[in-house]
Amino acid sequence: MRLFIAVNFSEEIKNRILALQEKLRSQASRGTFTVPQNLHLTLAFLGEVPVVAAEIPAATTAASAMDEKLELLSGIISDPFISGTLPFEIRFNHTGCFTHSGKELWWLGADKSCAGLPLIKALHERLLRLIPEEGFSVDKRPFSPHITLGRDIKHERPINLTIGPDDPEITVAVDRISLMKSEHLKGKLTYTELFGKDLYDQDSGGKDSGDKDPGHKDPGRS
């Protein structure tokens, strides 16, 4: 099972991203563009999480063994540091592309001066610490918060993809962390939430007037 941990978006934010993606599509001769339902911000990528026969205890099925792994990952997302983070926003304000083996991946990047950037990085770092502790592998490449717009982009002329002052602001509310499954269904790449955890909500009756860190309910927990 192919898994990752992510922040999903509201329909309004998806539509704003799609408007920018359309500018990319109009300048490309071909490419694979992220479909609306798959737009997300990856916090941690685990990749294929197998169930090894040697790991399955007697009288335990492969399905129940996978269920146990998913329960462990759900527990990671429910970690007090992560679930105790107050909801915040992260703004995306520039574009760029990664090039590998002649293939271009175009992305929408987070504002480097955004107040939410240190918070999203703190969640990422916490996940990278907890996931290996539970026996899972995780991609440890440097974290650069971005939203994939399209892969394998080909173009005859240089692409000019910018966010202008008249374009709608793309500010994502980070208020829920999700464990996602990636699979191909009927030939289409499909992402499905397996487990989700809302971040701490001050309006839910759990206010803590003694907070010193605006990013967390209890900064002393680790």
C-alpha positions in Angstrom: 0.0 0.0 0.0 1.4 3.4 -1.1 1.0 6.0 1.7 1.7 9.6 2.5 0.7 12.2 5.0 -0.8 15.4 3.7 -2.9 18.6 4.1 -5.9 18.6 1.8 -7.6 21.7 0.5 -11.0 23.3 0.4 -12.9 23.4 -2.9 -12.3 27.2 -3.1 -8.6 26.8 -2.8 -8.6 24.0 -5.4 -10.4 26.2 -7.8 -7.8 29.0 -7.3 -5.0 26.5 -7.9 -6.7 25.2 -11.0 -6.9 28.7 -12.5 -3.2 28.9 -12.2 -2.7 25.4 -13.5 -4.8 26.4 -16.6 -2.1 29.1 -17.4 0.5 26.3 -17.3 -1.6 24.0 -19.4 -2.2 26.7 -22.1 1.6 27.1 -22.5 2.5 23.4 -22.5 2.4 21.1 -25.6 1.8 18.2 -23.3 2.1 16.9 -19.8 0.3 15.2 -16.9 -1.7 17.7 -14.8 -2.8 17.1 -11.3 -6.6 16.5 -11.2 -8.6 18.7 -8.7 -9.3 15.9 -6.3 -5.6 15.0 -6.0 -4.4 18.5 -5.1 -2.6 18.5 -1.7 0.4 19.5 0.3 2.6 16.5 1.2 4.1 16.6 4.7 5.7 13.1 4.7 6.0 10.5 2.0 6.3 6.9 3.0 5.9 5.3 -0.4 5.1 1.6 -0.6 4.4 0.1 2.9 4.5 -3.7 2.5 3.4 -6.5 4.7 6.3 -8.9 4.9 5.3 -12.6 5.5 8.0 -12.9 8.2 6.4 -10.0 10.1 3.0 -11.7 10.3 2.4 -13.5 13.6 0.8 -16.9 13.5 -3.0 -16.8 13.2 -2.8 -13.3 11.8 -3.8 -12.4 8.2 -2.0 -10.0 6.0 -5.0 -7.7 6.1 -5.0 -7.5 9.9 -1.2 -7.0 9.8 -1.8 -4.0 7.5 -4.5 -2.7 9.8 -2.0 -2.7 12.7 0.4 -0.7 10.6 -2.3 1.8 9.7 -3.2 2.0 13.4 0.4 2.9 14.2 0.5 5.6 11.5 -2.8 7.0 12.8 -1.3 7.2 16.2 1.6 9.2 14.8 -0.8 11.8 13.4 -2.6 11.9 16.8 0.7 12.7 18.5 0.1 15.5 21.1 2.7 17.8 19.4 0.9 17.5 16.0 -2.7 17.4 17.2 -1.9 20.1 19.7 -0.8 22.6 17.0 -3.2 25.4 16.6 -4.7 25.7 13.1 -2.8 28.1 10.9 -2.5 29.4 7.3 0.2 29.1 4.8 0.3 31.3 1.7 1.5 30.1 -1.7 2.8 33.0 -3.9 5.4 31.7 -6.5 5.9 29.0 -9.1 8.9 27.0 -10.3 9.9 23.7 -11.7 12.1 20.7 -10.8 13.9 19.1 -13.8 15.1 15.5 -13.7 16.2 13.5 -16.7 14.8 16.1 -19.0 11.4 16.0 -17.4 9.9 19.1 -15.8 7.6 19.1 -12.7 5.9 22.4 -12.2 4.9 23.5 -8.7 3.4 26.2 -6.6 5.6 27.2 -3.7 5.0 28.6 -0.2 5.8 32.2 0.6 9.1 32.2 2.4 8.1 35.1 4.6 4.8 33.5 5.6 4.2 33.2 9.3 2.9 29.6 8.8 6.1 28.4 7.2 7.9 27.6 10.5 4.8 25.8 11.7 4.4 23.5 8.7 8.2 22.7 8.9 7.8 21.9 12.5 5.0 19.4 11.7 7.2 17.9 9.0 10.2 17.5 11.3 8.0 15.9 13.9 6.7 13.4 11.5 10.2 12.6 10.2 11.2 11.8 13.8 8.2 9.7 14.7 7.7 7.6 11.6 11.1 5.8 11.7 10.6 5.2 15.5 7.6 3.1 14.6 9.5 1.0 12.0 8.5 2.8 8.8 10.7 4.3 6.0 10.1 7.9 5.0 11.5 10.2 2.4 14.1 12.4 4.1 14.9 14.8 1.3 14.9 18.5 2.2 11.4 19.7 2.8 10.2 22.5 0.5 6.4 23.0 0.9 4.9 23.0 -2.6 1.8 21.9 -4.5 2.4 19.9 -7.7 0.6 21.5 -10.7 1.9 19.1 -13.5 4.5 16.5 -14.3 6.4 15.7 -17.5 5.6 19.1 -18.9 6.8 19.7 -22.5 6.7 23.1 -24.2 8.0 24.7 -27.4 8.5 28.2 -25.9 9.7 29.2 -22.4 6.8 29.1 -19.9 5.9 32.3 -18.1 3.9 31.3 -15.0 3.5 34.0 -12.4 1.0 35.0 -9.8 0.0 38.6 -10.5 -1.4 41.2 -8.1 -4.9 40.7 -9.6 -4.9 36.9 -9.2 -6.8 35.5 -6.2 -4.6 34.9 -3.1 -3.9 31.2 -2.5 -3.8 30.8 1.3 -4.3 27.3 2.6 -5.9 26.7 6.0 -3.9 24.0 7.8 -6.4 22.6 10.2 -6.4 18.8 9.6 -3.6 16.3 8.9 -4.5 13.2 6.8 -3.0 9.8 6.2 -3.5 9.2 2.5 -3.5 6.1 0.2 -2.4 6.4 -3.4 -3.6 3.8 -5.9 -4.7 3.4 -9.5 -8.4 2.7 -9.9 -9.7 2.1 -13.4 -6.5 3.6 -14.8 -6.7 6.8 -12.7 -4.4 7.8 -9.9 -6.6 8.2 -6.9 -5.9 9.5 -3.4 -8.0 8.4 -0.5 -8.0 9.6 3.2 -7.6 6.6 5.5 -7.4 8.6 8.7 -7.6 12.3 9.5 -6.9 14.4 12.7 -8.1 17.9 13.2 -5.6 20.3 14.7 -6.4 21.8 18.1 -9.4 24.1 17.8 -9.5 26.9 20.4 -13.2 27.3 19.8 -13.9 23.7 20.8 -13.8 24.5 24.6 -10.1 23.7 25.1 -8.7 27.1 25.4 -5.5 27.4 27.4 -4.8 31.0 28.5 -1.3 30.1 29.6 0.0 29.4 26.1 3.4 31.0 25.4 3.7 29.6 21.9 0.8 30.6 19.6 1.5 27.6 17.5 0.7 24.9 20.1 -1.8 24.2 22.8 1.0 23.0 25.2 4.5 23.9 24.1 6.0 21.8 26.8 4.8 18.5 25.2 7.2 16.7 22.9 
